[in-house]
Amino acid sequence: MSTPTSLGASTAAPDTVANAQATPDREQPYGALGLKADEYASIREILGRRPTSGELAMYSVMWSEHCSYKSSKNYLRQFGQKVSPKMKKNLMVGMGENAGVVDVGEGWAVTFKIESHNHPSYIEPFQGAATGVGGIVRDIISMGARPVAVMDALRFGDIDHPDTARVVHGVTSGISFYANCLGLPNIGGETYFDSVYQANPLVNALAVGVLRHEDLHLANARGVGNKVVLFGARTGGDGIGGASILASDSFSAGGPTKRPAVQVGDPFAEKVLIECCLELFAQDLVEGIQDLGAAGISCATSELASNGDGGMFIELSKVLLRDPSLTAEEILMSESQERMMAIVTPEKLDGFLAVVKKWDVETSVLGEVTDTGRLIINWYGEEIVNVEPRTVAIDGPVYDRPVSYPTWIEALQADSASKFVRPTEGAALREQALRLLGSANLSDKSWITNQYDTYVMGNTALSFPDDGGMVRVDEESGLGFAVATDANGRYCQLDPYVGAQLALAEAFRNVAVTGATPVAVSDCLNFGSPENPEVMWQFSKTVEALSDGCLELEIPVTGGNVSFYNQTGDVPIHPTPVIAVLGVMDDVAKRIPSGWQDEGDNIYLLGTTKLELDGSAWAGVIHDHLGGRPPAVDLGAEQRLASLIAAGSEQSLIASAHDLADGGLAQSLAEATMRFGVGARIWLGEIMERDGVDAATALFSESTGRVIVSVPREEDVKFQGLCEGRGYPVLRIGVTDAQTPALEIQDLFTISLDELRGTHRATMSERFGAVIGQ
Amino acid sequence: MRVGVITFPGSLDDRDAQRAVRVAGATPVALWHGDHDLQGVDAVILPGGFSYGDYLRAGAIASHAPIMAEVIDAANKGVPVLGICNGFQMLAEARLVPGAHTRNAHQQFIRRDQKLRVENASTAWTNEYSTGAEIIIPLKNADGRYVADAETIARVEGEGQVVFRYVDINPNGSMNDIAGVSNSAGNVVGLMPHPEHAVEEGFGPDTAAAMASGTDGLGFFTSVIRSFVTA
């Protein structure tokens, strides 16, 4: 071992445990590290002395909002309490691990999770978004799974704000760069623009992995004498304090630049790490692997020890460094990417080292599992950390933050969009339909998605612009999964309870329309500051709504992430609970696309339409209005709708199915027409008559539980029988027309395919640059 | 017939290439960049990906991998070699085919279903197509712009070494719309688009007949089997 002096300043006078005992009154910069005075006091109480500077570093990052969930923990418990036996049946690993795992049959399991990387993506959009992908993918690997797909839910500021292009370009190219280099197909996601996200974009990255049941691994440090091994990229100075400073506080003008707190990603290193980890698992050379994400080594050591036998010894000077001037505290806090920590039995260490050498991955054995119940970290032989690991990783502070009902919401809810005149003439309806089609949020997102590889791995059965992405898991049987993400912040602003259930219902429906059966949920809850009681009210309503909703649908939440402190100045973002739903597809050959392909298929509308324009895209785009109450949610109806479509898919009765959501029927019809360039003739008369609504409501209302499907003529009788048998409202509203490339709404208006596509595509390309090939 | 697919650190489409070989009816053999051993395969594929993270230049480091000595040797003896995307970049870096690649003219990564014209149907990898045939296979790259000096361009054009040309849209600014080239013997072919992503119905590009039903890439792999059988 090298002598302490060889590293110069970094080893000068380490703050040892002995030193801490000898100098109890030394002032410590806990405030600058993001700890409150009472939190610092309780650390002193836990330790019975002042913390060393290394311990202070560990507690500060692990007790940060981002790592400790201290403001949300009390609420998140509901997900574990509101469960039915059916929800547990196929759940192999639930909340609390790196990612949830669901049994999908035939000996296969799927693991998935969505996580935020919002704040870094504003500071440095390219690296922020790139490392967001990298982090969630490592969570998937640590479960023993092969990552097979990614997806992202993005929220940017106003599309015409001068700063938005910087963030859009950076985030898109960051995701594209990282996921493409990892060889993971990007199979969907969503993009919204709204000024509430101007100085606080949301980048929520989702990853999915597949594994055989027997390959499941949990990250814990068991077995006294087992080695603790750090491998992957070297540790550098990037991302220090990322979790505690960036993700757990809001940006303030005039403060120091936080750029160094953003991590830098190297997808090549991560790709090699994926293959290396999978080979380690396959050869049974590791007991468990934990990824290093937020809070780096502090998190990995304390979590591994807490989840295992409870004791661990680490010699920190063995960490391989990219920057030899790093101090022990910085090494503990660094969030350098592409690193993993493994627990390896001594007899398998040689085999382990052979595999990492094969993949040219750098490795160092840092220490071992002990039975002391303490996490002890030495720095060149001197003890700088001696803590009970649970106090760092699990038993952090828990806050019952003040909650207050926002009285402003009553005026907001009273301000209904029904006050606006709804046109009845064809020309005016046509003009509004086109304005919606070309609006920022409903416009074509090919500018983004054309930068993503969807083909790699050769298993992508569906991706954008279809409602959900679908991936084949088993080449022999055709077994696969589908996944979709959704959130409508406008609805959540009007009513966080209903808004959250709307997001759940839409993601559920988007999976269902692919033909898959929804089985599990992961959520990424993006909110303003938890120190704002009104934000806490929004948060409390959201968790209540989601836990109630998942219980009613009987699909479990398997994990996710809470992101607080999302605000521009003092103004919090709209509550944005991004809901990811995972579904199982018995045979991906029976998948259902979102647009019509064939001549003469009948087009049906499933579900009924009510006057529900409050908070809609119509209200926002045409009238620049947000007020009233969001559409009603009927999760029971959503469930019946899903099982109807699954039955239709199973019997191959349905040629296409497309969910109705933002922009209503008009938008869905336009998208179904543009999907394969096949026209349609539609009549609204029967909808208007049956549901008692006007043409504008029929076209633009965002009532839930609705899907348009196209059915080949020869399957018509069977399909109608299926709907009747299940008592789901259904109306034939049109027919596909491959000869005339246009969408015709009879007696009202016609829009040619060229005009639809031209309007839909112009919005992004006019602002961000041409889409190649369009 | 046994077709080797070499995995480099950062290879991404290696399993896809193996699947394409299998779908075409041959036996895929996984080869490792660090071995000096082609395991006696009858043809070699350098797959797509970002070997070595595209550091230095795309394909530059991989072109010096240990196994490339055997690949170059085999190529010079007439063994069919196909370089797809990053594999094409490696072939160019290894001087097995003429030309080089730079960043796409529009500076972005692009993924699209790309129409190509088969300009030379007499190579080991294209003999199942007819000259002038148009095919659609996926394209996905950031550094796919084919460039060469005027003399080289004149030579590859004059000697029929342009194997594929982009049709309708030149997606990356390649000179003369060149999508793929061969060596002068025609056993070594490199191209930017990905035939291995268009071999299986349900997972290829959309066609007029049905979504994702495009299998225009399968001909690459059946061609090499035919050239092996008739050799």
Boltz contact constraints between the chains, C-beta under 6 A:
constraints:
  - contact:
      token1: [A, 176]
      token2: [B, 109]
      max_distance: 6.0
  - contact:
      token1: [A, 180]
      token2: [B, 109]
      max_distance: 6.0
  - contact:
      token1: [A, 181]
      token2: [B, 50]
      max_distance: 6.0
  - contact:
      token1: [A, 183]
      token2: [B, 12]
      max_distance: 6.0
  - contact:
      token1: [A, 268]
      token2: [B, 10]
      max_distance: 6.0
  - contact:
      token1: [A, 268]
      token2: [B, 53]
      max_distance: 6.0
  - contact:
      token1: [A, 271]
      token2: [B, 10]
      max_distance: 6.0
  - contact:
      token1: [A, 272]
      token2: [B, 9]
      max_distance: 6.0
  - contact:
      token1: [A, 450]
      token2: [B, 111]
      max_distance: 6.0
  - contact:
      token1: [A, 451]
      token2: [B, 108]
      max_distance: 6.0
  - contact:
      token1: [A, 451]
      token2: [B, 109]
      max_distance: 6.0
  - contact:
      token1: [A, 453]
      token2: [B, 111]
      max_distance: 6.0
  - contact:
      token1: [A, 453]
      token2: [B, 140]
      max_distance: 6.0
  - contact:
      token1: [A, 455]
      token2: [B, 138]
      max_distance: 6.0
  - contact:
      token1: [A, 455]
      token2: [B, 197]
      max_distance: 6.0
  - contact:
      token1: [A, 456]
      token2: [B, 12]
      max_distance: 6.0
  - contact:
      token1: [A, 458]
      token2: [B, 16]
      max_distance: 6.0
  - contact:
      token1: [A, 458]
      token2: [B, 19]
      max_distance: 6.0
  - contact:
      token1: [A, 458]
      token2: [B, 203]
      max_distance: 6.0
  - contact:
      token1: [A, 589]
      token2: [B, 202]
      max_distance: 6.0
  - contact:
      token1: [A, 593]
      token2: [B, 211]
      max_distance: 6.0
  - contact:
      token1: [A, 772]
      token2: [B, 110]
      max_distance: 6.0
  - contact:
      token1: [A, 772]
      token2: [B, 171]
      max_distance: 6.0
  - contact:
      token1: [A, 773]
      token2: [B, 112]
      max_distance: 6.0
  - contact:
      token1: [A, 773]
      token2: [B, 169]
      max_distance: 6.0
